């Protein structure tokens, strides 16, 4: 063997040994539990924990356990399967960054019956179902995709499928995307920590004495679905009573087996029996709670679904009742609205006064928040207990009400103003549907902060379906017709109409506005404006007053003639203002208290005094959101949703949108920074057929070309070696 051949052999041996050593090192790194096993090369490190989360988990005072409930991949919906590794990796990251304070486990519920039962009873984890069809079979499958965070002595927090994924609306074929999972998990972790504090202080702050009376029929008299409920109820209520500092007592009332006994029970306690399909005898499954000796609520301990109430649901219901009646445990939402005038004659005749226009909004928020209704007609101040203020559909506000809102903002109070410059009484048959111009009373205040309302109504060709009589001018005795009515713009249907880059709209899907006013924003010192909602580019302005009834003789599709292209443009409908706000009353007289009349006619009225001392400016991080529609959350929208449903009713979607904004306004700075990570919408551009063919051809030719090139190099080296010999 020549020297060249021996040198070549030694070189190959050295390279081989080096590759083996390198592979061993890499294998050890990849199999280790440390963070060196992953490298995040994404823009913004969106698959790595933020510094905020790392600091939170590394400084926990108690141990936290995170459990991921994931079905086997083959049982999952095909669009969900790719997300499992990413979520599992992120859960593992919490454990790695916690210095041992966070333990992690993963459960396949279908393979562990006991764990599946615990997931339902303790955490409320239920499977999601989907229909499938393949070449061999079709049917319905269920799968688990949830995360549970447990903090000692606190109610576990469950993050479900809807919290982790969302549907992308802006592609030809809608697809499912993963949400900001770190935000959801860190928010849940902080919620568990605060839940520990609130549960510990629940009954120490509870200012009443309570009696819980349960009415539970024997298990043999209950439908199969509810047979285990009485045991769950007794366990939960006994635990609550024991931890209540003797403020809660429990009486388990025996349910008589005779009709006469049940009638006596109903007469004494007003407990309502349940008539259930397939049951010959009504049964009892409820609790009545007395506060300070007076019955205040009856809680049904059953529900119509394929799952009975588990311990988790029962505890959540009963503890929620006490939390809503304990000061300081729930965040407070103030809803400032105009109270409808009451007719004294109607009240004398026993007629009920008209409901507040945003009563449905109040009811929807009460399950999660304390809600304080504020009458804008008589408001002198906004209570300090209000965490977020909603100013709904203001009309000709007094200076006192304006001052109250101004000073709340000066105190740094997060505020949402929903207002417009039009009024449209809803006629019964929609045949005489008109809008007139009004004033909110907030024009000058908002103008001082850089926002003005247009005096026209925004019509938009990108609108939701509505129904009108298809007679002349939309009225008459014609048949009911679905109309793409431009007076109800859909927000979020196209990508440009909702600024999802802003974390206030993270998770926002779609909403419907009613005859909104366009907003104009001007620059104001120390205030930054961020657009939130816009119309489509096919929108136009209608001067007030105007008719809203479509004329199908002019246009059979929408009932309105679409203006020329030069009159169509995009209009701003919602804006976020952030910064240091100057008080509108900084250089104006403070409104006087109008209610200065005295009971004694002989006594001279006291001199008008200021309501409070004026604050001249707000904190530099104050946030105000202005939405150019005062009607999108009112009872009319709720009524359409409840009575008619889709496609006419959008109240549930509008509620989801405002809940998301409220949640964002209540977030601390840490969670806001996490929520903003990885929210940019950057889809890959769709390839055309020629590009797909070119890439396919390259996939075949490049590997073959590489193999041929290697072969040529090998032959060249061999011929060179032979020439040396």
C-alpha positions in Angstrom: 0.0 0.0 0.0 1.3 3.4 -1.0 1.8 6.3 1.4 -1.0 8.1 -0.2 -3.4 5.2 0.4 -2.3 4.8 4.0 -2.8 8.6 4.6 -6.2 8.4 3.0 -7.2 5.5 5.2 -6.0 7.2 8.4 -8.0 10.3 7.4 -11.2 8.3 7.0 -10.7 6.7 10.4 -10.2 10.1 12.0 -13.3 11.4 10.4 -15.3 8.4 11.4 -14.2 8.6 15.0 -15.1 12.3 15.0 -18.5 11.7 13.6 -19.2 9.0 16.2 -18.1 11.2 19.1 -20.2 14.1 17.7 -23.3 11.9 17.4 -22.9 10.7 21.0 -22.7 14.2 22.2 -25.8 15.3 20.2 -27.7 12.2 21.4 -27.0 13.1 25.0 -28.1 16.7 24.5 -31.3 15.6 22.8 -32.2 13.1 25.5 -31.4 15.4 28.4 -34.2 17.2 30.2 -32.5 20.5 30.0 -33.4 23.4 27.8 -30.4 22.6 25.5 -32.6 19.9 23.9 -34.5 22.6 21.8 -33.5 25.6 19.8 -36.1 28.1 18.9 -35.2 29.7 15.6 -38.6 31.4 15.1 -38.9 35.2 14.8 -39.6 36.4 18.3 -38.9 33.0 19.9 -42.6 32.3 20.0 -42.0 28.6 20.9 -40.0 29.5 24.0 -41.1 30.8 27.3 -40.9 34.6 27.7 -38.9 36.2 30.5 -42.1 37.1 32.2 -43.3 33.5 32.5 -39.9 32.2 33.4 -39.7 34.7 36.3 -43.2 33.8 37.5 -42.6 30.0 37.6 -39.1 30.3 39.0 -40.4 32.3 42.0 -43.5 30.3 42.9 -44.0 29.9 46.7 -46.0 26.7 46.3 -45.6 23.6 44.1 -47.8 23.6 40.9 -48.8 20.6 38.9 -49.7 20.8 35.2 -51.4 17.9 33.5 -51.9 17.6 29.8 -54.9 15.5 28.7 -54.3 14.3 25.1 -55.8 11.4 23.3 -53.8 9.1 21.1 -53.0 10.8 17.8 -55.1 8.5 15.7 -58.2 9.4 17.7 -57.8 13.1 17.2 -59.2 15.4 14.5 -56.6 15.5 11.7 -56.3 19.3 12.0 -55.6 19.1 15.8 -52.9 16.4 15.6 -50.0 18.6 14.6 -50.5 20.9 17.6 -50.0 18.2 20.3 -46.1 18.1 20.2 -46.0 21.9 20.4 -48.3 22.1 23.4 -46.5 19.2 25.1 -43.1 20.9 24.6 -44.4 24.2 26.0 -45.8 22.4 29.1 -42.4 20.7 29.6 -40.8 24.2 29.4 -42.8 25.3 32.4 -41.3 22.5 34.4 -37.7 23.1 33.1 -37.9 26.8 34.0 -39.4 26.4 37.5 -36.4 25.1 39.5 -38.5 22.1 40.5 -41.6 24.1 41.6 -43.7 22.9 38.6 -44.3 19.2 38.0 -45.6 18.0 34.7 -47.5 14.8 33.7 -49.4 13.7 30.6 -52.5 11.5 30.6 -54.3 9.5 27.8 -57.7 9.4 29.4 -59.1 6.6 27.2 -56.3 4.3 28.5 -56.9 5.1 32.2 -60.6 4.9 33.3 -59.8 6.2 36.8 -57.9 9.2 35.4 -60.7 9.9 32.9 -63.3 9.9 35.7 -61.2 12.2 37.8 -60.7 14.6 34.9 -64.4 15.0 34.6 -65.4 15.1 38.3 -62.5 17.2 39.6 -61.6 19.4 36.6 -64.5 19.4 34.3 -62.5 18.0 31.4 -64.8 16.6 28.7 -63.9 15.2 25.3 -64.7 17.0 22.1 -66.5 15.2 19.3 -66.2 15.3 15.5 -67.7 13.5 12.6 -65.3 11.6 10.3 -65.4 9.6 7.1 -62.7 7.6 5.4 -62.6 4.8 2.8 -63.6 2.1 5.2 -65.9 3.7 7.8 -67.6 6.8 9.1 -69.0 8.0 12.4 -68.3 10.2 15.4 -65.1 10.2 17.4 -64.3 11.9 20.7 -60.8 13.1 21.8 -59.2 15.0 24.6 -57.2 18.1 24.2 -56.9 20.0 27.5 -54.5 21.3 30.2 -55.2 21.5 33.9 -53.2 23.6 36.3 -53.4 22.7 40.0 -52.3 25.1 42.8 -52.5 24.0 46.5 -55.8 24.9 48.2 -57.1 26.6 45.0 -59.7 25.5 42.5 -57.9 23.9 39.5 -58.0 25.9 36.3 -58.9 24.0 33.1 -57.8 25.2 29.7 -60.0 23.6 27.1 -59.9 23.1 23.4 -61.6 26.4 22.6 -58.9 28.2 24.7 -56.0 26.7 22.8 -57.1 26.7 19.1 -58.9 29.1 16.8 -60.2 29.0 13.2 -58.5 31.2 10.6 -61.2 33.0 8.7 -59.1 34.5 6.0 -58.2 31.7 3.7 -60.1 30.1 0.9 -60.2 26.9 2.9 -60.6 27.8 6.6 -58.1 26.1 8.8 -57.4 25.7 12.5 -54.5 27.5 14.2 -52.9 27.3 17.6 -53.6 30.3 19.9 -51.0 31.9 22.1 -50.8 28.9 24.4 -48.2 30.5 26.8 -50.6 33.4 27.4 -53.5 31.1 28.2 -51.3 28.9 30.5 -49.7 31.8 32.4 -53.0 33.6 32.8 -54.5 30.3 34.2 -51.5 30.0 36.5 -52.0 33.5 37.9 -55.7 32.8 38.1 -55.0 29.7 40.2 -52.7 31.7 42.5 -55.3 34.5 42.9 -58.0 31.9 43.4 -56.0 30.5 46.3 -55.9 33.9 47.9 -59.6 34.6 47.2 -60.7 31.2 48.5 -58.7 31.6 51.6 -60.3 35.0 52.3 -63.8 34.1 50.9 -65.6 33.5 54.2 -63.4 35.9 56.2 -64.9 38.7 54.1 -68.4 37.2 53.9 -70.7 39.4 55.9 -73.7 37.2 56.1 -74.9 33.9 57.7 -76.1 31.4 55.2 -78.2 28.2 55.2 -78.0 25.7 52.3 -81.1 23.4 52.1 -80.7 20.6 49.7 -83.6 18.6 48.2 -82.2 15.4 46.8 -84.4 12.5 45.8 -83.0 9.0 46.6 -80.8 7.7 43.8 -83.2 4.9 42.9 -85.8 7.6 42.0 -83.4 9.5 39.7 -82.7 9.1 36.0 -79.5 7.1 35.4 -77.7 10.3 34.3 -78.2 11.9 37.7 -77.8 8.9 40.1 -74.3 10.0 41.3 -75.2 13.7 41.7 -76.5 13.5 45.3 -73.2 12.1 46.5 -71.3 14.8 44.7 -73.6 17.5 46.2 -73.3 16.3 49.8 -69.5 16.1 49.5 -69.1 19.6 48.1 -71.5 21.3 50.5 -70.1 19.5 53.5 -66.6 20.8 52.5 -67.9 24.3 52.0 -69.7 24.4 55.4 -66.6 23.0 57.2 -64.4 25.8 55.8 -66.9 28.6 56.2 -65.8 29.8 59.7 -69.3 28.7 60.9 -71.0 31.2 58.6 -72.6 28.4 56.5 -74.9 25.7 57.8 -76.3 22.8 55.8 -79.7 21.1 56.1 -80.3 18.0 53.9 -84.1 18.0 53.7 -85.6 14.5 53.3 -87.8 14.2 50.2 -91.2 12.5 51.0 -92.3 9.5 48.9 -96.0 10.5 48.8 -97.7 13.1 46.7 -99.2 14.7 49.8 -95.7 15.0 51.4 -94.3 16.5 48.3 -97.1 19.1 48.2 -96.3 20.0 51.8 -92.6 20.3 51.0 -93.3 22.6 48.1 -95.7 24.8 50.3 -93.1 25.1 53.1 -89.9 25.7 51.1 -91.1 26.5 47.6 -88.9 23.8 46.3 -89.7 22.9 42.7 -90.0 19.3 41.5 -88.5 18.3 38.2 -90.7 16.5 35.6 -88.2 14.6 33.4 -89.0 12.7 30.2 -89.4 9.0 30.8 -89.9 9.5 34.6 -93.3 8.7 36.0 -92.7 10.6 39.2 -91.2 14.0 39.5 -87.9 14.2 41.4 -86.0 16.8 43.4 -82.4 17.9 42.7 -81.9 21.4 43.9 -80.6 23.6 46.7 -82.2 26.7 48.3 -79.8 29.2 49.9 -81.0 31.5 52.7 -79.0 34.7 53.6 -79.6 36.1 57.0 -82.8 34.0 57.3 -84.3 35.0 53.9 -84.4 32.7 50.9 -82.5 34.4 48.0 -81.7 31.7 45.4 -82.7 28.3 44.2 -79.8 26.5 42.4 -80.7 23.6 40.1 -78.3 20.8 40.5 -78.9 19.2 37.1 -78.6 20.2 33.5 -79.9 19.0 30.1 -76.8 17.6 28.5 -75.0 14.3 27.9 -73.0 14.9 31.1 -74.3 15.1 34.6 -73.0 17.8 36.9 -69.7 16.7 38.4 -68.1 17.8 41.7 -66.2 20.5 39.8 -69.4 22.0 38.4 -71.3 21.9 41.7 -68.4 23.5 43.6 -68.1 26.2 40.9 -71.8 27.0 41.1 -72.1 27.2 44.9 -68.7 29.0 45.5 -69.6 31.4 42.7 -72.8 32.3 44.6 -70.9 33.2 47.7 -68.2 35.1 45.8 -70.8 37.3 44.1 -72.0 38.3 47.5 -68.6 38.9 49.0 -67.0 42.3 48.5 -63.6 42.4 46.8 -63.5 38.9 45.3 -64.7 39.6 41.8 -63.7 42.4 39.5 -66.4 45.0 39.0 -67.7 46.1 35.6 -69.6 49.4 35.6 -72.3 49.7 32.9 -73.2 53.4 32.5 -76.4 53.7 30.5 -79.5 55.9 30.1 -82.4 54.6 32.2 -85.7 54.6 30.3 -88.2 57.1 31.6 -91.0 55.6 33.7 -94.7 56.3 33.1 -96.4 56.9 36.5 -99.8 56.0 35.0 -98.5 52.7 33.7 -96.9 51.9 37.1 -100.3 52.7 38.8 -101.9 50.2 36.4 -99.4 47.5 37.5 -97.4 47.6 34.3 -93.7 46.8 34.5 -91.3 49.6 33.7 -89.3 49.2 30.5 -86.1 47.2 31.0 -82.7 48.9 30.9 -81.5 48.9 27.3 -78.4 46.8 28.2 -80.0 44.4 30.6 -79.0 41.4 28.5 -75.3 42.7 28.6 -75.6 42.9 32.4 -76.9 39.4 32.7 -74.2 38.0 30.5 -71.4 39.6 32.5 -72.8 38.8 36.0 -71.6 35.2 35.9 -68.0 36.3 35.8 -68.0 39.8 37.3 -69.7 42.0 39.7 -71.9 44.4 37.6 -72.8 47.8 38.8 -75.4 49.7 36.8 -74.9 53.4 36.6 -77.7 55.8 35.5 -76.1 58.3 33.1 -79.1 60.6 33.6 -78.3 61.2 37.3 -74.6 60.1 37.6 -72.5 62.4 39.8 -69.5 60.1 40.1 -68.2 56.6 39.1 -67.6 54.4 42.2 -64.0 53.6 43.0 -65.0 49.9 43.1 -65.5 49.9 39.3 -62.5 48.2 37.5 -63.7 48.7 33.9 -66.3 51.3 32.9 -68.6 50.7 29.9 -70.3 53.8 28.6 -73.2 52.5 26.5 -75.2 54.6 24.0 -75.0 58.0 25.8 -77.6 60.6 24.9 -77.3 64.3 25.6 -75.3 63.8 28.7 -75.3 66.4 31.5 -72.2 68.1 32.5 -72.3 66.2 35.8 -72.3 62.8 34.0 -69.6 64.0 31.7 -67.5 65.1 34.6 -68.0 61.7 36.4 -66.7 59.9 33.3 -63.8 62.4 32.8 -62.6 62.0 36.4 -62.9 58.2 36.3 -60.5 58.3 33.3 -58.2 60.7 35.2 -58.0 58.1 38.0 -56.6 55.7 35.4 -59.9 53.7 35.0 -60.0 51.6 31.8 -63.0 52.8 29.8 -65.0 51.5 26.8 -67.2 54.1 25.1 -69.8 52.7 22.7 -71.6 55.6 21.0 -72.9 56.9 17.7 -74.7 59.9 16.3 -78.0 58.3 15.2 -81.2 57.0 16.6 -83.4 54.4 14.9 -86.5 53.3 16.7 -87.2 49.7 15.6 -90.7 49.5 13.9 -92.7 46.4 14.3 -92.9 45.5 10.6 -89.7 47.2 9.4 -91.7 49.0 6.7 -91.1 52.4 8.1 -87.5 52.2 9.2 -85.8 55.6 9.6 -82.7 57.0 11.4 -82.4 60.5 12.8 -79.4 62.5 14.0 -78.8 62.9 17.8 -76.0 64.1 20.1 -74.3 62.0 22.6 -73.1 64.8 24.9 -69.6 63.4 24.7 -68.5 65.0 21.5 -66.4 67.8 23.1 -64.9 65.5 25.7 -63.8 62.9 23.2 -62.6 65.6 20.7 -60.2 66.9 23.4 -58.7 63.4 23.4 -58.5 63.3 19.6 -61.7 61.4 18.6 -64.7 62.8 16.6 -67.9 61.1 15.4 -69.1 61.6 11.8 -72.7 62.9 11.5 -73.5 60.3 8.9 -74.3 56.6 9.1 -71.8 54.0 7.8 -73.3 51.6 5.2 -71.2 48.7 4.1 -71.6 46.2 1.3 -69.8 43.6 3.5 -72.8 43.1 5.8 -74.8 40.5 7.5 -78.1 39.0 6.4 -81.3 40.5 7.6 -85.0 40.1 6.8 -87.5 42.5 5.3 -90.9 42.3 3.7 -90.3 42.1 -0.1 -93.1 44.6 -0.9 -92.6 48.2 -2.1 -89.8 49.9 -0.2 -89.3 46.7 1.7 -92.8 47.0 3.3 -96.3 46.0 2.4 -97.5 42.5 2.3 -94.7 40.9 0.4 -92.9 37.8 1.4 -90.1 37.9 4.0 -86.8 38.2 2.2 -83.2 37.7 3.3 -81.2 40.8 2.5 -77.5 41.6 2.8 -78.5 44.8 4.5 -75.7 47.4 4.4 -76.8 49.0 7.7 -75.4 46.0 9.6 -71.7 45.8 8.8 -69.9 42.6 9.7 -66.6 43.3 11.4 -63.8 40.7 11.2 -65.1 38.9 8.0 -62.1 40.3 6.1 -58.6 40.6 7.5 -58.4 44.4 7.3 -61.6 45.1 9.3 -60.2 44.0 12.6 -56.7 44.8 13.9 -55.7 41.4 15.3 -52.1 42.6 15.6 -53.4 44.5 18.7 -53.4 42.2 21.7 -56.8 43.7 22.7 -58.3 41.7 19.8 -56.4 38.5 20.3 -58.8 35.7 19.6 -61.4 38.1 18.1 -63.5 36.4 15.4 -66.5 38.4 14.2 -69.0 41.0 15.3 -71.9 42.9 13.8 -72.5 46.6 14.2 -75.8 48.5 13.8 -75.7 51.7 11.8 -72.3 52.8 13.2 -70.8 56.3 13.0 -67.4 56.7 11.5 -64.6 57.9 13.7 -62.0 60.5 12.9 -58.8 60.6 14.9 -56.4 63.5 15.3 -53.1 63.7 17.0 -53.1 64.7 20.7 -50.0 65.1 22.8 -49.1 62.1 25.0 -51.9 60.0 23.6 -51.2 57.1 21.1 -54.1 55.9 18.9 -54.3 52.4 17.5 -57.1 51.4 15.1 -59.2 48.4 16.2 -62.2 48.1 13.8 -62.8 49.3 10.3 -65.4 48.9 7.7 -64.6 47.2 4.4 -63.4 49.2 1.4 -66.9 49.0 0.0 -68.5 51.3 2.6 -70.1 54.7 2.2 -71.7 57.4 4.3 -75.5 58.1 4.5 -76.5 61.6 5.6 -79.1 61.8 8.4 -82.0 61.8 8.5 -82.4 58.8 6.1 -84.6 55.9 5.4 -83.3 52.4 6.3 -85.9 50.4 4.6 -84.6 48.7 1.5 -86.2 49.3 -1.9 -85.9 46.1 -3.9 -87.1 47.8 -7.0 -83.8 49.7 -7.0 -81.6 46.8 -6.1 -83.0 43.2 -5.6 -80.0 42.1 -3.6 -79.4 44.7 -0.9 -82.3 47.2 -1.4 -79.9 50.1 -1.8 -78.0 51.3 -4.8 -74.3 50.9 -4.4 -72.6 54.3 -4.9 -69.9 55.0 -7.5 -66.4 53.6 -6.7 -65.1 57.1 -5.8 -67.6 57.3 -3.0 -66.7 53.9 -1.5 -63.9 53.9 1.1 -62.9 52.3 4.4 -64.0 54.0 7.6 -62.6 53.7 11.1 -65.2 52.3 13.5 -63.1 51.6 16.7 -59.9 52.9 18.2 -57.7 52.3 21.2 -56.3 55.4 23.0 -53.3 54.9 25.3 -51.3 57.5 27.2 -51.7 60.4 29.6 -55.1 62.1 29.2 -55.7 65.7 30.1 -59.0 66.4 31.9 -61.6 68.1 29.8 -62.4 70.1 32.9 -58.8 71.2 33.6 -59.6 74.7 32.6 -63.4 74.7 32.9 -65.7 75.2 35.8 -66.5 72.0 37.7 -70.2 71.1 37.3 -72.3 71.9 40.3 -74.4 69.3 42.1 -77.9 69.9 40.8 -79.6 68.0 43.7 -79.2 70.8 46.2 -82.8 71.3 47.1 -83.7 71.2 50.8 -86.6 69.5 52.6 -87.4 72.7 54.5 -88.9 75.3 52.2 -88.1 78.1 54.7 -84.4 77.3 54.7 -82.4 79.0 52.0 -80.8 76.6 49.6 -77.1 75.9 50.2 -74.5 77.3 47.8 -73.7 74.9 45.0 -70.5 73.0 45.8 -68.1 71.1 43.5 -68.8 67.4 43.3 -65.2 66.6 43.9 -61.9 68.2 43.3 -60.8 67.9 39.7 -57.9 65.7 38.7 -56.0 67.5 35.9 -54.5 64.5 34.1 -54.4 60.7 34.2 -51.6 58.2 34.6 -49.4 57.7 31.5 -50.7 54.2 30.9 -54.4 55.0 30.9 -56.5 53.2 28.2 -59.7 54.3 26.6 -61.4 52.4 23.8 -64.0 54.2 21.6 -66.4 52.2 19.4 -68.6 54.0 17.0 -71.7 52.0 17.7 -73.9 52.3 20.7 -76.3 49.5 19.8 -74.2 46.4 19.1 -74.7 45.0 22.6 -78.2 46.2 23.4 -81.4 44.2 24.1 -82.5 44.4 20.5 -79.4 42.5 19.3 -79.9 40.0 22.1 -83.5 39.6 21.2 -82.8 38.8 17.6 -80.3 36.2 18.7 -82.6 34.6 21.2 -85.8 34.6 19.0 -84.4 34.1 15.5 -80.8 32.9 15.8 -78.2 32.8 13.0 -77.8 34.4 10.5 -79.7 37.3 12.0 -78.5 37.2 15.6 -74.9 38.1 16.4 -75.3 38.9 20.2 -73.2 35.9 21.3 -70.4 36.9 18.9 -70.6 40.5 20.0 -70.5 39.4 23.6 -67.4 37.3 23.0 -65.7 40.3 21.4 -66.4 42.7 24.3 -65.5 40.0 26.9 -62.1 39.7 25.2 -61.6 43.5 25.3 -62.6 43.6 29.0 -60.2 40.8 29.8 -57.4 42.6 28.1 -58.2 45.8 30.0 -58.0 43.9 33.3 -54.7 42.3 32.5 -51.5 43.3 34.3 -48.5 44.5 32.2 -46.9 41.0 32.4 -49.8 39.3 30.7 -50.2 42.0 28.1 -46.5 41.5 27.0 -47.1 37.7 26.7 -50.3 38.2 24.8 -48.6 40.4 22.3 -46.0 37.7 21.5 -46.4 35.8 18.3 -49.7 37.4 17.3 -48.6 38.7 13.9 -50.6 37.2 11.1 -48.0 36.0 8.6 -49.4 33.2 6.5 -47.3 31.7 3.7 -48.3 32.8 0.3 -50.3 30.3 -1.7 -48.4 28.8 -4.6 -49.8 28.6 -8.1 -49.8 25.5 -10.2 -46.6 26.4 -12.1 -44.7 27.0 -8.9 -45.9 23.7 -7.5 -44.8 21.8 -10.6 -41.4 23.5 -10.5 -40.8 22.6 -6.9 -41.9 19.0 -7.5 -39.5 18.8 -10.5 -36.7 20.2 -8.3 -37.4 17.6 -5.6 -36.7 14.8 -8.1 -33.9 16.4 -10.1 -31.7 17.9 -7.3 -31.3 14.6 -5.4 -30.5 12.8 -8.7 -28.1 15.5 -9.7 -26.4 15.3 -6.3 -26.0 11.5 -6.6 -24.5 11.9 -10.1 -22.1 14.5 -8.9 -21.0 12.4 -6.0 -20.4 9.5 -8.4 -18.3 11.6 -10.7 -16.2 12.8 -7.8 -15.7 9.2 -6.6 -14.6 8.1 -10.1 -12.3 11.1 -10.3 -10.6 10.2 -7.0 -10.2 6.5 -8.0 -8.7 7.4 -11.3 -6.3 9.8 -9.6 -5.2 7.1 -7.1 -4.6 4.6 -9.9 -2.4 7.0 -11.8 -0.3 7.4 -8.6 0.2 3.7 -8.4 
